[in-house]
Amino acid sequence: MFVRIYWGKTYPGSWDAIERSYRGLMAIEAPGLLGRLVTRDTNDPENLFTITFWADRQSVDDWEASRAYAETFAAALKPFIVGAQSVSLCEVKLADMAGLVRVAQARAGERPD
């Protein structure tokens, strides 16, 4: 499993628009994508981190090279980013996801059918 961590500095006051934009993007599937988080730094609210979980390295490489990525995710995020940004790709060596699974199951149970 691989974790891709994107960081970008956002324009002040843009979080409502970022969340609106990502709500639509979250439904887009990519082969090998296991899950996705969009997070805001509690110490510096203009810092955006997206964290994606991938089955394998090839899936990440294929997604980043895809037209869909360039025309959807990168294009949607571009208006909100000021200057610096970075991407880290990490190979997971050890994992305990039980707590995340419980949270996901609880949230799924809260949704109306």
N, C-alpha and C positions, 0 to 999 in steps of 0.2 A: 504494500500500500504506500502511496505517496501523498504528501500534503503540500499544496501550493499556497504560499502566503504572499498576497499582494499588499503593498502599503502605498498610499498616496496622501498627499497634503491637499485638503479641500478648501474651496473658497468659504470664508465665514458665512454662516447663515444658509448654507446649501443643503443641510441634512434632510429637510422635508422633501426636497426635489430628488435627492439621491434615493431615499426610501421609496418614493413613488416609482422611480425608474426601475429599481431592483425588483419591486413586487412583480412586475411584468416579466422581467428576465429570469426570475427564479423557476418559472415553469419550463424553461428551455432545457431539454435534455441533451446530454453529450455521452457518447459511448465511453464507458469506464468511469463516469462521474458517480461517486457514491453519496456525496452530500456537499452542502454549501452553506457558509455563514457569511454574513455581512456585519461587521462590527465597528463600533466607534470607540476610540480611546477615551477612557474616563479621566485621564490626566491632561489630555490635549484634545478637545472635542473636534478639532479640524483634521485629526488623523483618522483615515479610513483604512481598515484592514478587511480584505476578503480572504477567507480560508476555504479552500476546496479540498476534498478528499477523493483520491483516485485509486482505481484498482491496480494500475500499472503505469510505468513511465511512458510507454508508447501512447497511451490514451491522452496523457497531458500534452505530449509533443504534437499529436494529431490535432487536438483542440486548439492549441496556441497557433498552429499553422493554418487553421481553417478559415475560410471566408466568413463563415457564420460568426466566429469569434471576433474577427476584425470589424464586421458590419453590425454586430449586436452589442456585445459586452464592451469592447474597447471604445466603440463609437458612443455608446450611451454614457460611459463614464467620463470621457474626455472633457465635456463642458464644465465639470465640477472640480477638476484637478488643477492645482497651482504648482507649477514647477516640478519639484522632486517626486519621484516614485521609484519603487523597487519591487522585484519579484524574487522570492526564494523558493526553491523546490527541495523538499526534504523527504528522504526515504524513512518510513516508519520502521523502527527496529523493535520496539516494544509497545504494546497498546492495551489499555483497559477501557473499553467504551461502554461498560455496563450502565454507568450513570447516565450517559447520553441516550442510550436506548430507552431507559426508563422515562426520561423526560419526553422523548419523542412519542412513546406509547401513551403517556398521560395526555399530551397535547392532542394526539389523534383521537383519543376518547372524548375530549372536550368539544370537538367539532360536531356540528349537527350533520345528520345523514342526508 
